[in-house]
Amino acid sequence: MSVRLYVIPGSHPARAAELMLRYKGIDYKRTDLPPVMSRFVVRRLLRFPGDRVPAIKVDGRKVQGSQSVSRELDVLRPEPPLFPEDPALRARVETAERWGDDFQEIPRKISWWALKRRKADQASFLEGYRLGLPTRVLVATSPPLIRMAIRLNDSTDEVVCEQIAAIPAALDKVDGLIAEGVIGGAEPNAADFQLATTIRLLMAFADIEPAIEGRPAGELARRIAPDPPGHIGPVFPGDWLRPLETESLRASSN
Ligand SMILES: N[C@@H](CCC(=O)N[C@@H](CS)C(=O)NCC(=O)O)C(=O)O
């Protein structure tokens, strides 16, 4: 069996797909693509139906999107399973995984806004990826690409501020899913990979990490996705972070 995974650096659902491949013990090769341009490459050159990553080719067959990848991997190699056998439990994992798709939007929207303003931090997201050019060249030539990513992802001031304010409720939801046993068990399921990689990306933000550290969600993210995807130093205006301040106090008093 030949498996090729297409990713862009820092992509949390792409990281989820890669971690699931590793969890299954499936050998794969990875192709790293530059963001934004990846859309053209994935749809027009590689002829996937959509333009996003993660995308995989299994013996030439195309599977796209982290939720399709998790199901495909369970068919390719049933053990260890990514979904519980019990239908009721499976439905809960699937619902959590689906919600994870919306949750993904928070770090996606805020990271482009932040990376524009923290240019030097871009290099940390490129570590371990091969895009055919030295990191310093990629960073030096990034502004047009980042501007385009901001436009494509609607990363305006207003949207970013709203997304940050949505973080506490999303973390409560993840902690709740852990408490209910839907995720966070000894054997990770598809929703664990989906949610943990999103939280891990949020933890890359110096401004946001204190609100996650000490929560069950933070422990889960470190266990499932040990390697941080990169680092973004302080960047958001203080008043945007106010919804997280009570969070940090709460997490540190627990
Ligand atoms: N919900 C989709 C998300 C796909 C998605 O939006 N991927 C982003 C990376 S996180 C992408 O391909 N972006 C390309 C770009 O921004 O140019 C999934 O889980 O697969």
The ligand as an ORCA input file, in Angstrom:
! r2SCAN-3c Opt
* xyz 0 1
  N     -12.144     21.173      8.008
  C     -11.122     20.779      7.087
  C     -10.155     21.944      7.069
  C      -9.386     22.059      5.840
  C      -8.622     23.384      5.825
  O      -9.204     24.481      5.867
  N      -7.298     23.273      5.734
  C      -6.458     24.434      5.687
  C      -5.232     24.224      6.560
  S      -5.646     24.183      8.261
  C      -5.971     24.664      4.274
  O      -5.901     23.770      3.460
  N      -5.606     25.903      3.973
  C      -5.052     26.260      2.731
  C      -4.808     27.720      2.678
  O      -5.123     28.411      3.622
  O      -4.305     28.166      1.674
  C     -10.449     19.475      7.571
  O     -10.549     19.151      8.753
  O      -9.845     18.802      6.757
*
